[in-house]
Amino acid sequence: MAIREIRLFGDPVLRTVCDPIENIDDGVRALVADLCETVDMEGRAGLAATQIGHTQRAFSLNIDGAVSYVLNPEIVALEGEPVPTGEGCLSVPDLWFEVMRHPRATVRGLDLDGDEIVIAGEGLLAQALQHECDHLDGKLYVSRLDRQTRGEAMRRIRQSNWF
């Protein structure tokens, strides 16, 4: 297990559509351990494999101090009309914008034993499920912003000290 470096906006791996995990082996177990250890810090709600340089469909969550993970996550339900939700991203540090997110979400995937798991929730959990699934599909939250706000986000990214 290791706390991994977070890949930042501009890194091509963040635009990669992740491959499904076909076999749960020691490499996948190590990936999950790294995802869980890296997300287990204050201020971190979720972490996708791409954010630590992997292109397998897996993410970890840290909601209300409970760390979990999902392999091969798939959104199976989005409920309620999308509402503006304040959102940030570890791969786009120090920026915060309103993104349209559904208030309730359900994800189905696998655990390390290959058993099906379902995670459903509202609020921060629903937001994190949507955000992390976006990452695994090669999308960053700034791509969901309206044109004017996306332009402002890009300007602020270019001016940041990390870009």
Biotite code that builds the C-alpha atoms (Angstrom):
import biotite.structure as struc

atoms = struc.array([
    struc.Atom([0.000, 0.000, 0.000], chain_id="A", res_id=1, res_name="MET", atom_name="CA", element="C"),
    struc.Atom([1.111, 3.514, -0.752], chain_id="A", res_id=2, res_name="ALA", atom_name="CA", element="C"),
    struc.Atom([-0.227, 7.009, -0.890], chain_id="A", res_id=3, res_name="ILE", atom_name="CA", element="C"),
    struc.Atom([0.060, 7.820, -4.566], chain_id="A", res_id=4, res_name="ARG", atom_name="CA", element="C"),
    struc.Atom([0.703, 11.120, -6.318], chain_id="A", res_id=5, res_name="GLU", atom_name="CA", element="C"),
    struc.Atom([-2.423, 12.668, -7.846], chain_id="A", res_id=6, res_name="ILE", atom_name="CA", element="C"),
    struc.Atom([-2.289, 13.275, -11.609], chain_id="A", res_id=7, res_name="ARG", atom_name="CA", element="C"),
    struc.Atom([-3.222, 16.843, -12.530], chain_id="A", res_id=8, res_name="LEU", atom_name="CA", element="C"),
    struc.Atom([-5.265, 18.442, -15.305], chain_id="A", res_id=9, res_name="PHE", atom_name="CA", element="C"),
    struc.Atom([-3.355, 18.133, -18.568], chain_id="A", res_id=10, res_name="GLY", atom_name="CA", element="C"),
    struc.Atom([-2.100, 14.599, -17.889], chain_id="A", res_id=11, res_name="ASP", atom_name="CA", element="C"),
    struc.Atom([-3.444, 12.470, -20.770], chain_id="A", res_id=12, res_name="PRO", atom_name="CA", element="C"),
    struc.Atom([-4.312, 9.543, -18.472], chain_id="A", res_id=13, res_name="VAL", atom_name="CA", element="C"),
    struc.Atom([-7.153, 11.676, -17.060], chain_id="A", res_id=14, res_name="LEU", atom_name="CA", element="C"),
    struc.Atom([-8.830, 11.645, -20.506], chain_id="A", res_id=15, res_name="ARG", atom_name="CA", element="C"),
    struc.Atom([-8.571, 7.856, -20.846], chain_id="A", res_id=16, res_name="THR", atom_name="CA", element="C"),
    struc.Atom([-11.681, 5.679, -20.858], chain_id="A", res_id=17, res_name="VAL", atom_name="CA", element="C"),
    struc.Atom([-10.796, 2.907, -18.402], chain_id="A", res_id=18, res_name="CYS", atom_name="CA", element="C"),
    struc.Atom([-10.811, -0.780, -19.213], chain_id="A", res_id=19, res_name="ASP", atom_name="CA", element="C"),
    struc.Atom([-13.015, -3.176, -17.234], chain_id="A", res_id=20, res_name="PRO", atom_name="CA", element="C"),
    struc.Atom([-11.206, -5.369, -14.737], chain_id="A", res_id=21, res_name="ILE", atom_name="CA", element="C"),
    struc.Atom([-11.349, -8.908, -16.105], chain_id="A", res_id=22, res_name="GLU", atom_name="CA", element="C"),
    struc.Atom([-9.363, -10.743, -13.412], chain_id="A", res_id=23, res_name="ASN", atom_name="CA", element="C"),
    struc.Atom([-9.046, -9.827, -9.766], chain_id="A", res_id=24, res_name="ILE", atom_name="CA", element="C"),
    struc.Atom([-5.384, -10.538, -9.111], chain_id="A", res_id=25, res_name="ASP", atom_name="CA", element="C"),
    struc.Atom([-2.625, -9.187, -6.887], chain_id="A", res_id=26, res_name="ASP", atom_name="CA", element="C"),
    struc.Atom([-2.241, -6.151, -9.163], chain_id="A", res_id=27, res_name="GLY", atom_name="CA", element="C"),
    struc.Atom([-5.900, -5.228, -8.714], chain_id="A", res_id=28, res_name="VAL", atom_name="CA", element="C"),
    struc.Atom([-5.659, -5.816, -4.960], chain_id="A", res_id=29, res_name="ARG", atom_name="CA", element="C"),
    struc.Atom([-2.629, -3.477, -4.838], chain_id="A", res_id=30, res_name="ALA", atom_name="CA", element="C"),
    struc.Atom([-4.501, -0.868, -6.890], chain_id="A", res_id=31, res_name="LEU", atom_name="CA", element="C"),
    struc.Atom([-7.458, -0.978, -4.484], chain_id="A", res_id=32, res_name="VAL", atom_name="CA", element="C"),
    struc.Atom([-5.126, -0.713, -1.478], chain_id="A", res_id=33, res_name="ALA", atom_name="CA", element="C"),
    struc.Atom([-3.437, 2.345, -3.029], chain_id="A", res_id=34, res_name="ASP", atom_name="CA", element="C"),
    struc.Atom([-6.782, 3.942, -3.926], chain_id="A", res_id=35, res_name="LEU", atom_name="CA", element="C"),
    struc.Atom([-8.106, 3.438, -0.408], chain_id="A", res_id=36, res_name="CYS", atom_name="CA", element="C"),
    struc.Atom([-4.963, 4.674, 1.305], chain_id="A", res_id=37, res_name="GLU", atom_name="CA", element="C"),
    struc.Atom([-4.677, 7.710, -0.984], chain_id="A", res_id=38, res_name="THR", atom_name="CA", element="C"),
    struc.Atom([-8.329, 8.741, -0.510], chain_id="A", res_id=39, res_name="VAL", atom_name="CA", element="C"),
    struc.Atom([-8.146, 8.318, 3.268], chain_id="A", res_id=40, res_name="ASP", atom_name="CA", element="C"),
    struc.Atom([-7.250, 11.941, 3.966], chain_id="A", res_id=41, res_name="MET", atom_name="CA", element="C"),
    struc.Atom([-9.331, 14.867, 5.149], chain_id="A", res_id=42, res_name="GLU", atom_name="CA", element="C"),
    struc.Atom([-11.017, 16.714, 2.303], chain_id="A", res_id=43, res_name="GLY", atom_name="CA", element="C"),
    struc.Atom([-10.996, 13.743, -0.078], chain_id="A", res_id=44, res_name="ARG", atom_name="CA", element="C"),
    struc.Atom([-14.364, 12.235, -0.990], chain_id="A", res_id=45, res_name="ALA", atom_name="CA", element="C"),
    struc.Atom([-13.357, 10.036, -3.912], chain_id="A", res_id=46, res_name="GLY", atom_name="CA", element="C"),
    struc.Atom([-10.457, 8.939, -6.097], chain_id="A", res_id=47, res_name="LEU", atom_name="CA", element="C"),
    struc.Atom([-10.534, 7.233, -9.489], chain_id="A", res_id=48, res_name="ALA", atom_name="CA", element="C"),
    struc.Atom([-7.808, 4.930, -10.791], chain_id="A", res_id=49, res_name="ALA", atom_name="CA", element="C"),
    struc.Atom([-6.902, 7.400, -13.553], chain_id="A", res_id=50, res_name="THR", atom_name="CA", element="C"),
    struc.Atom([-6.038, 9.992, -10.920], chain_id="A", res_id=51, res_name="GLN", atom_name="CA", element="C"),
    struc.Atom([-3.153, 7.804, -9.787], chain_id="A", res_id=52, res_name="ILE", atom_name="CA", element="C"),
    struc.Atom([-2.141, 6.760, -13.307], chain_id="A", res_id=53, res_name="GLY", atom_name="CA", element="C"),
    struc.Atom([-4.072, 3.509, -13.812], chain_id="A", res_id=54, res_name="HIS", atom_name="CA", element="C"),
    struc.Atom([-6.573, 2.807, -16.579], chain_id="A", res_id=55, res_name="THR", atom_name="CA", element="C"),
    struc.Atom([-8.630, 0.122, -14.881], chain_id="A", res_id=56, res_name="GLN", atom_name="CA", element="C"),
    struc.Atom([-12.254, 0.727, -13.831], chain_id="A", res_id=57, res_name="ARG", atom_name="CA", element="C"),
    struc.Atom([-11.948, 1.220, -10.079], chain_id="A", res_id=58, res_name="ALA", atom_name="CA", element="C"),
    struc.Atom([-12.462, 4.008, -7.591], chain_id="A", res_id=59, res_name="PHE", atom_name="CA", element="C"),
    struc.Atom([-12.414, 4.596, -3.867], chain_id="A", res_id=60, res_name="SER", atom_name="CA", element="C"),
    struc.Atom([-14.659, 6.724, -1.676], chain_id="A", res_id=61, res_name="LEU", atom_name="CA", element="C"),
    struc.Atom([-14.208, 8.476, 1.654], chain_id="A", res_id=62, res_name="ASN", atom_name="CA", element="C"),
    struc.Atom([-17.658, 9.584, 2.776], chain_id="A", res_id=63, res_name="ILE", atom_name="CA", element="C"),
    struc.Atom([-18.163, 10.578, 6.394], chain_id="A", res_id=64, res_name="ASP", atom_name="CA", element="C"),
    struc.Atom([-14.904, 8.848, 7.335], chain_id="A", res_id=65, res_name="GLY", atom_name="CA", element="C"),
    struc.Atom([-15.903, 5.497, 5.788], chain_id="A", res_id=66, res_name="ALA", atom_name="CA", element="C"),
    struc.Atom([-13.467, 4.374, 3.076], chain_id="A", res_id=67, res_name="VAL", atom_name="CA", element="C"),
    struc.Atom([-14.789, 1.990, 0.422], chain_id="A", res_id=68, res_name="SER", atom_name="CA", element="C"),
    struc.Atom([-14.123, 1.024, -3.194], chain_id="A", res_id=69, res_name="TYR", atom_name="CA", element="C"),
    struc.Atom([-15.870, -0.338, -6.278], chain_id="A", res_id=70, res_name="VAL", atom_name="CA", element="C"),
    struc.Atom([-14.469, -2.351, -9.180], chain_id="A", res_id=71, res_name="LEU", atom_name="CA", element="C"),
    struc.Atom([-16.113, -2.003, -12.603], chain_id="A", res_id=72, res_name="ASN", atom_name="CA", element="C"),
    struc.Atom([-18.625, 0.572, -11.352], chain_id="A", res_id=73, res_name="PRO", atom_name="CA", element="C"),
    struc.Atom([-21.638, 1.302, -13.484], chain_id="A", res_id=74, res_name="GLU", atom_name="CA", element="C"),
    struc.Atom([-24.274, 3.906, -12.744], chain_id="A", res_id=75, res_name="ILE", atom_name="CA", element="C"),
    struc.Atom([-27.581, 2.039, -12.758], chain_id="A", res_id=76, res_name="VAL", atom_name="CA", element="C"),
    struc.Atom([-29.857, 4.834, -11.522], chain_id="A", res_id=77, res_name="ALA", atom_name="CA", element="C"),
    struc.Atom([-29.879, 8.612, -11.311], chain_id="A", res_id=78, res_name="LEU", atom_name="CA", element="C"),
    struc.Atom([-32.862, 10.110, -9.529], chain_id="A", res_id=79, res_name="GLU", atom_name="CA", element="C"),
    struc.Atom([-34.253, 13.590, -9.234], chain_id="A", res_id=80, res_name="GLY", atom_name="CA", element="C"),
    struc.Atom([-33.737, 16.590, -11.444], chain_id="A", res_id=81, res_name="GLU", atom_name="CA", element="C"),
    struc.Atom([-30.091, 17.704, -11.672], chain_id="A", res_id=82, res_name="PRO", atom_name="CA", element="C"),
    struc.Atom([-29.295, 20.590, -9.334], chain_id="A", res_id=83, res_name="VAL", atom_name="CA", element="C"),
    struc.Atom([-26.300, 22.935, -9.119], chain_id="A", res_id=84, res_name="PRO", atom_name="CA", element="C"),
    struc.Atom([-23.808, 21.326, -6.760], chain_id="A", res_id=85, res_name="THR", atom_name="CA", element="C"),
    struc.Atom([-20.531, 22.832, -5.580], chain_id="A", res_id=86, res_name="GLY", atom_name="CA", element="C"),
    struc.Atom([-17.736, 20.604, -6.760], chain_id="A", res_id=87, res_name="GLU", atom_name="CA", element="C"),
    struc.Atom([-13.969, 20.397, -6.843], chain_id="A", res_id=88, res_name="GLY", atom_name="CA", element="C"),
    struc.Atom([-11.466, 17.768, -7.927], chain_id="A", res_id=89, res_name="CYS", atom_name="CA", element="C"),
    struc.Atom([-8.097, 16.585, -6.667], chain_id="A", res_id=90, res_name="LEU", atom_name="CA", element="C"),
    struc.Atom([-6.845, 16.676, -10.276], chain_id="A", res_id=91, res_name="SER", atom_name="CA", element="C"),
    struc.Atom([-7.913, 20.324, -10.655], chain_id="A", res_id=92, res_name="VAL", atom_name="CA", element="C"),
    struc.Atom([-6.731, 21.686, -7.295], chain_id="A", res_id=93, res_name="PRO", atom_name="CA", element="C"),
    struc.Atom([-7.966, 24.869, -5.660], chain_id="A", res_id=94, res_name="ASP", atom_name="CA", element="C"),
    struc.Atom([-10.922, 25.364, -8.020], chain_id="A", res_id=95, res_name="LEU", atom_name="CA", element="C"),
    struc.Atom([-14.586, 25.034, -7.082], chain_id="A", res_id=96, res_name="TRP", atom_name="CA", element="C"),
    struc.Atom([-17.550, 25.385, -9.440], chain_id="A", res_id=97, res_name="PHE", atom_name="CA", element="C"),
    struc.Atom([-21.252, 24.573, -9.550], chain_id="A", res_id=98, res_name="GLU", atom_name="CA", element="C"),
    struc.Atom([-21.919, 21.415, -11.587], chain_id="A", res_id=99, res_name="VAL", atom_name="CA", element="C"),
    struc.Atom([-25.317, 19.962, -12.404], chain_id="A", res_id=100, res_name="MET", atom_name="CA", element="C"),
    struc.Atom([-25.647, 16.640, -10.545], chain_id="A", res_id=101, res_name="ARG", atom_name="CA", element="C"),
    struc.Atom([-28.558, 14.354, -9.766], chain_id="A", res_id=102, res_name="HIS", atom_name="CA", element="C"),
    struc.Atom([-29.413, 14.362, -6.043], chain_id="A", res_id=103, res_name="PRO", atom_name="CA", element="C"),
    struc.Atom([-29.521, 10.551, -5.824], chain_id="A", res_id=104, res_name="ARG", atom_name="CA", element="C"),
    struc.Atom([-27.362, 7.929, -7.548], chain_id="A", res_id=105, res_name="ALA", atom_name="CA", element="C"),
    struc.Atom([-26.897, 4.166, -7.525], chain_id="A", res_id=106, res_name="THR", atom_name="CA", element="C"),
    struc.Atom([-23.771, 2.341, -8.701], chain_id="A", res_id=107, res_name="VAL", atom_name="CA", element="C"),
    struc.Atom([-23.343, -1.392, -9.183], chain_id="A", res_id=108, res_name="ARG", atom_name="CA", element="C"),
    struc.Atom([-19.928, -3.064, -9.327], chain_id="A", res_id=109, res_name="GLY", atom_name="CA", element="C"),
    struc.Atom([-17.754, -5.722, -7.754], chain_id="A", res_id=110, res_name="LEU", atom_name="CA", element="C"),
    struc.Atom([-15.719, -6.181, -4.595], chain_id="A", res_id=111, res_name="ASP", atom_name="CA", element="C"),
    struc.Atom([-12.320, -7.916, -4.427], chain_id="A", res_id=112, res_name="LEU", atom_name="CA", element="C"),
    struc.Atom([-14.027, -11.313, -4.065], chain_id="A", res_id=113, res_name="ASP", atom_name="CA", element="C"),
    struc.Atom([-15.837, -10.775, -7.362], chain_id="A", res_id=114, res_name="GLY", atom_name="CA", element="C"),
    struc.Atom([-19.175, -10.398, -5.605], chain_id="A", res_id=115, res_name="ASP", atom_name="CA", element="C"),
    struc.Atom([-21.665, -7.792, -6.814], chain_id="A", res_id=116, res_name="GLU", atom_name="CA", element="C"),
    struc.Atom([-22.055, -4.716, -4.652], chain_id="A", res_id=117, res_name="ILE", atom_name="CA", element="C"),
    struc.Atom([-24.491, -1.840, -4.920], chain_id="A", res_id=118, res_name="VAL", atom_name="CA", element="C"),
    struc.Atom([-23.867, 1.601, -3.460], chain_id="A", res_id=119, res_name="ILE", atom_name="CA", element="C"),
    struc.Atom([-26.731, 4.076, -3.405], chain_id="A", res_id=120, res_name="ALA", atom_name="CA", element="C"),
    struc.Atom([-27.050, 7.424, -1.759], chain_id="A", res_id=121, res_name="GLY", atom_name="CA", element="C"),
    struc.Atom([-27.824, 11.080, -1.903], chain_id="A", res_id=122, res_name="GLU", atom_name="CA", element="C"),
    struc.Atom([-25.959, 14.275, -1.239], chain_id="A", res_id=123, res_name="GLY", atom_name="CA", element="C"),
    struc.Atom([-22.166, 13.961, -1.174], chain_id="A", res_id=124, res_name="LEU", atom_name="CA", element="C"),
    struc.Atom([-22.284, 10.211, -1.834], chain_id="A", res_id=125, res_name="LEU", atom_name="CA", element="C"),
    struc.Atom([-24.439, 10.667, -4.949], chain_id="A", res_id=126, res_name="ALA", atom_name="CA", element="C"),
    struc.Atom([-22.161, 13.447, -6.155], chain_id="A", res_id=127, res_name="GLN", atom_name="CA", element="C"),
    struc.Atom([-19.006, 11.358, -5.581], chain_id="A", res_id=128, res_name="ALA", atom_name="CA", element="C"),
    struc.Atom([-20.479, 8.339, -7.400], chain_id="A", res_id=129, res_name="LEU", atom_name="CA", element="C"),
    struc.Atom([-21.246, 10.491, -10.454], chain_id="A", res_id=130, res_name="GLN", atom_name="CA", element="C"),
    struc.Atom([-17.904, 12.338, -10.303], chain_id="A", res_id=131, res_name="HIS", atom_name="CA", element="C"),
    struc.Atom([-15.786, 9.176, -10.027], chain_id="A", res_id=132, res_name="GLU", atom_name="CA", element="C"),
    struc.Atom([-17.692, 7.351, -12.787], chain_id="A", res_id=133, res_name="CYS", atom_name="CA", element="C"),
    struc.Atom([-17.058, 10.400, -14.987], chain_id="A", res_id=134, res_name="ASP", atom_name="CA", element="C"),
    struc.Atom([-13.318, 10.028, -14.304], chain_id="A", res_id=135, res_name="HIS", atom_name="CA", element="C"),
    struc.Atom([-13.410, 6.389, -15.391], chain_id="A", res_id=136, res_name="LEU", atom_name="CA", element="C"),
    struc.Atom([-15.069, 7.511, -18.626], chain_id="A", res_id=137, res_name="ASP", atom_name="CA", element="C"),
    struc.Atom([-12.251, 10.013, -19.247], chain_id="A", res_id=138, res_name="GLY", atom_name="CA", element="C"),
    struc.Atom([-14.235, 13.101, -18.194], chain_id="A", res_id=139, res_name="LYS", atom_name="CA", element="C"),
    struc.Atom([-13.274, 15.821, -15.750], chain_id="A", res_id=140, res_name="LEU", atom_name="CA", element="C"),
    struc.Atom([-15.918, 17.854, -13.981], chain_id="A", res_id=141, res_name="TYR", atom_name="CA", element="C"),
    struc.Atom([-14.846, 21.038, -15.792], chain_id="A", res_id=142, res_name="VAL", atom_name="CA", element="C"),
    struc.Atom([-16.191, 19.492, -19.016], chain_id="A", res_id=143, res_name="SER", atom_name="CA", element="C"),
    struc.Atom([-19.680, 19.583, -17.444], chain_id="A", res_id=144, res_name="ARG", atom_name="CA", element="C"),
    struc.Atom([-19.561, 23.348, -16.893], chain_id="A", res_id=145, res_name="LEU", atom_name="CA", element="C"),
    struc.Atom([-21.499, 25.705, -19.132], chain_id="A", res_id=146, res_name="ASP", atom_name="CA", element="C"),
    struc.Atom([-19.420, 27.408, -21.824], chain_id="A", res_id=147, res_name="ARG", atom_name="CA", element="C"),
    struc.Atom([-18.847, 30.677, -19.966], chain_id="A", res_id=148, res_name="GLN", atom_name="CA", element="C"),
    struc.Atom([-17.939, 29.003, -16.670], chain_id="A", res_id=149, res_name="THR", atom_name="CA", element="C"),
    struc.Atom([-15.692, 26.484, -18.453], chain_id="A", res_id=150, res_name="ARG", atom_name="CA", element="C"),
    struc.Atom([-13.843, 29.413, -20.022], chain_id="A", res_id=151, res_name="GLY", atom_name="CA", element="C"),
    struc.Atom([-13.355, 30.936, -16.556], chain_id="A", res_id=152, res_name="GLU", atom_name="CA", element="C"),
    struc.Atom([-12.161, 27.576, -15.224], chain_id="A", res_id=153, res_name="ALA", atom_name="CA", element="C"),
    struc.Atom([-9.642, 27.217, -18.054], chain_id="A", res_id=154, res_name="MET", atom_name="CA", element="C"),
    struc.Atom([-8.347, 30.743, -17.445], chain_id="A", res_id=155, res_name="ARG", atom_name="CA", element="C"),
    struc.Atom([-7.880, 29.987, -13.745], chain_id="A", res_id=156, res_name="ARG", atom_name="CA", element="C"),
    struc.Atom([-6.193, 26.651, -14.524], chain_id="A", res_id=157, res_name="ILE", atom_name="CA", element="C"),
    struc.Atom([-3.708, 28.371, -16.881], chain_id="A", res_id=158, res_name="ARG", atom_name="CA", element="C"),
    struc.Atom([-2.939, 30.951, -14.182], chain_id="A", res_id=159, res_name="GLN", atom_name="CA", element="C"),
    struc.Atom([-2.516, 28.380, -11.404], chain_id="A", res_id=160, res_name="SER", atom_name="CA", element="C"),
    struc.Atom([0.881, 27.588, -9.942], chain_id="A", res_id=161, res_name="ASN", atom_name="CA", element="C"),
    struc.Atom([0.434, 23.850, -10.521], chain_id="A", res_id=162, res_name="TRP", atom_name="CA", element="C"),
    struc.Atom([-0.392, 23.877, -14.255], chain_id="A", res_id=163, res_name="PHE", atom_name="CA", element="C"),
])
